[in-house]
Amino acid sequence: MFNRQFLAALTATAALLTPATAATAVHRLDPDAAFLRTAHQGNLAQIALGRIAAHRAGTPELRRLGARIAADSARLDAAVRTAAGRLDVRLDQEPNSTVEQSVTLYRSTPESDFDQLFMSSQAMLHDKAARVVRAELADGDETAARQIARRTLAVIRHHRAALGNFGR
């Protein structure tokens, strides 16, 4: 049962970082706008998931890492929201259903399985986020979005290093 639940969790969390597409004419259709919308939802997810880990993780080190991920994501999201406002990119105010599903999964995972879920899903999410960021750096042309992408990549590297330290 856990393997099925774990696979569903990884699939749901992976979908968080699938580039957002415009559903209506209100959204700008360009790489920078797509990056900002995707980054915003990813940040909302990481804020929520990090906060859950800060309370549910089995070790003080993982709890601190969860809190750091949440805090770093909140700082990045503030920059995303500012850039989106300047570039007239509309961001959803609430987490999307995929984020909500991931939050539900993190909350409902048994304590004995939580650390494994957190480590595996965070490694995957950070890898996918790095691909989204690299696409922005390759295709984006707005300075503000590219600056956020560079900051985000540095944070991703820092988090991945911290996650890697737990695997040793």
C-alpha positions in Angstrom: 0.0 0.0 0.0 2.8 2.4 0.9 4.5 1.9 -2.5 1.3 2.8 -4.3 0.7 5.8 -2.1 4.4 6.8 -2.5 4.2 6.6 -6.3 1.0 8.7 -6.3 2.8 11.3 -4.2 5.8 11.5 -6.5 3.5 11.8 -9.5 1.4 14.5 -7.8 4.4 16.5 -6.6 6.1 16.2 -10.0 3.1 17.8 -11.7 3.7 20.8 -9.5 6.5 21.9 -11.7 5.1 21.2 -15.0 5.2 24.5 -16.8 1.9 26.4 -16.5 -0.1 27.0 -19.6 -2.5 29.8 -20.2 -6.1 28.8 -19.9 -7.5 32.1 -20.9 -6.5 35.2 -22.9 -5.9 37.0 -19.7 -2.5 35.2 -19.2 0.5 36.3 -21.2 1.8 33.5 -23.5 5.6 33.7 -23.2 8.3 31.8 -21.4 8.8 34.5 -18.7 5.1 34.5 -17.8 5.0 30.7 -17.8 8.1 30.6 -15.6 6.7 33.1 -13.1 3.4 31.2 -12.9 5.1 27.8 -12.5 7.6 29.2 -10.0 4.8 30.8 -7.9 2.9 27.5 -7.7 6.1 25.6 -6.9 6.9 28.2 -4.2 3.4 27.8 -2.7 3.9 24.1 -2.6 7.4 24.3 -1.0 6.2 26.7 1.6 3.4 24.4 2.6 5.4 21.2 2.3 8.4 22.7 4.1 6.2 23.8 7.0 4.6 20.4 7.3 8.1 18.8 7.4 9.2 21.3 10.0 6.5 19.8 12.3 6.4 16.1 11.2 9.9 15.1 10.2 11.5 12.5 12.5 14.7 14.3 13.1 15.6 17.8 14.2 17.9 18.1 11.1 15.0 17.3 8.7 12.7 19.6 10.6 15.2 22.4 10.3 15.6 21.6 6.5 11.8 21.8 6.1 11.7 25.1 7.8 14.6 26.4 5.6 12.9 25.2 2.4 9.7 27.0 3.5 11.5 30.2 4.4 13.6 30.3 1.2 10.5 29.6 -0.9 8.6 32.4 0.8 11.5 34.8 0.0 11.7 33.6 -3.6 7.9 33.9 -4.0 8.0 37.5 -2.8 10.4 38.3 -5.7 8.2 36.3 -8.1 5.1 38.3 -7.1 6.9 41.6 -7.5 8.2 40.7 -10.9 4.8 39.4 -12.0 3.2 42.6 -11.0 5.8 44.7 -13.0 5.4 42.5 -16.0 1.6 42.3 -15.8 1.5 38.6 -15.3 -1.5 37.3 -13.4 -0.7 34.7 -10.7 -3.2 32.5 -9.1 -3.7 33.6 -5.5 -4.4 30.1 -4.2 -2.5 26.9 -4.5 -3.7 24.7 -7.4 -5.3 21.3 -6.9 -2.0 19.5 -7.4 -0.4 21.5 -4.6 -3.4 20.7 -2.4 -3.1 17.0 -3.2 0.6 17.1 -2.2 -0.2 18.9 1.1 -2.9 16.3 1.8 -0.5 13.5 1.1 2.2 15.0 3.4 -0.3 15.4 6.2 -1.8 11.9 5.8 1.5 9.9 5.4 2.2 7.8 8.5 5.0 9.2 10.7 7.1 6.1 10.1 7.1 6.8 6.3 7.2 10.6 6.4 11.0 11.1 6.2 11.3 8.8 3.2 8.5 10.6 1.4 10.0 14.0 2.3 13.5 13.2 1.1 12.4 11.4 -2.1 9.8 14.0 -3.1 12.0 16.9 -2.3 14.9 15.5 -4.3 12.6 15.0 -7.3 10.9 18.4 -6.9 14.3 20.2 -6.7 15.5 18.4 -9.8 12.4 19.3 -11.8 12.6 22.9 -10.6 16.2 23.1 -11.8 15.0 22.0 -15.3 12.3 24.7 -15.3 14.8 27.3 -14.2 17.3 26.3 -16.8 14.6 26.6 -19.5 13.9 30.1 -18.3 17.5 31.0 -18.4 17.7 29.6 -22.0 14.4 31.0 -23.3 13.4 34.0 -21.2 14.2 37.5 -22.1 12.8 39.5 -19.2 15.6 40.6 -16.9 13.5 40.4 -13.7 12.4 36.8 -14.5 16.0 35.8 -15.3 17.3 37.2 -12.1 14.7 35.2 -10.1 15.7 32.1 -12.1 19.4 32.6 -11.2 18.5 33.1 -7.5 16.3 30.1 -7.6 19.0 27.9 -9.1 21.4 28.9 -6.2 18.7 28.0 -3.7 18.0 24.7 -5.4 21.7 23.8 -5.3 21.9 24.6 -1.6 18.8 22.5 -0.8 20.0 19.6 -3.0 23.3 19.6 -1.1 21.5 19.6 2.2 19.2 16.7 1.0 22.3 14.8 -0.2 23.8 15.1 3.3 21.0 13.0 4.7 21.6 10.2 2.3 25.1 9.6 3.7 
